[in-house]
C-alpha cells in the first residue's frame, strides 16, 4: 500500500497538537524515485544542508512548528501547487485553521476582492472577473483552485501580496523616482537590496536573459536589481501587514521559486521586518533532478521538494527572462 501525506493527516487528526506532530524515525531512507500519486505531488524532500531525505513525519513537524512557511513554485506546474496544498493542510491542522495564505498572484490593491472570495461571499466567476485574473496573473486558475477551495472550505484568511507589474516595470526602467505618489503606495518607505552573493549571481543570470528582448537596452543592471528588491520588499511588507492584522496566525507564502531561492527574496525581507518567528522555506524542483541534486546539493532553500514536472512548450524568447525572474 502506498503511503501519502494524506494518510499522515488522518493519523494526525486524532493526535494532540501540542508539541511535535510525530517522532522522527531513526536513520534516513534510501533515495528512491519520487512516487507520484493521482491525489497528490508525491513525497521526496531533501535537506540540502544535511544532504539527507526527510521522512514524512519529520517534514510535518518542521512545517507545523513554523510561523512562516514559504513554498515556491514553477507557476505552470500542477504538482508544485499540490505540494503547496499539502503544506497548507499540515499548517491548518496544527494551527486549528489559524493560517493566512499570502498570494503573489494578486496585487495588494485587490485585497477587498480576495477577502470577499475567501469568505465565500462571491462566486468563482465573480472573483476571476473582479481580480481580472487573466490580465493580472495569466496562468490557469485551475492550478490554484484547490488552494482557494481549501481556504474557503476551512474559513482561512488570505492576503494579496504582489506589487502591480507596471510599477515593477517602471522601476526597472527609471528607478523608484520614476513612480507617481500613487504607485509608491504599493512599496514600503524603504527598499533594502539583498546583496547575498548566490542571489546576486542568480539575478545576474536572469538579467543576462534579457538580451533577446529589445527593451533590455532600457534597463540598467542597477535598476533591474532595484526592481527585484522592490518586488520582494513590497510582497514581504504586505505579508507582514497581514500577519499583524491576524495576530496568532501562521503565514503560508505562495510565490514563484525566484522569490524564495536562497532565502534571499521574500524570506529575507520578512525577517528584516519582524523578529522572533520561525521560518521554513521550500523550493519545488523537477523530480528528474533528484539524484543529481543529492550528489551536488545547492542551498536553494531550507528544503527542496521534488515533484513531477509536466513538459511545457518553451515560452517566447522575449518572455523567458521574466519567467526565470519569477
Buried (B, 14 or more C-beta within 10 A) or exposed (E): EEEBBEEBBEEBEEEEEEEBBBEBEEEBEEBEEBBBBEEBBBBBBBBBEEEBBBBBBBBBBBBBBBBBBBBBBBBBBBBBBBBBBBBBBBBBBBBEBBBBBBBBBBBBBBBEBBBBBBEEEBEBEEBBEBBEBEEBBEBEBEBBEBBBEBBBEEEBBBBBBBBBBEBBBBBBBBBBEEBEEEBBEBBBEEBBBBEBEBBBEBBEEBBEBBEEBEEBEEBBEEBBBBBBBBBBBBBBBBBBBBBEEBEEBBBBBBBBBBBBBBBBBBBBBBBBBBEEBEBBBBBBBBBEEBEEBBEEBEEBBBBBBBBBBEEEEEEEEEEBBBBBBB
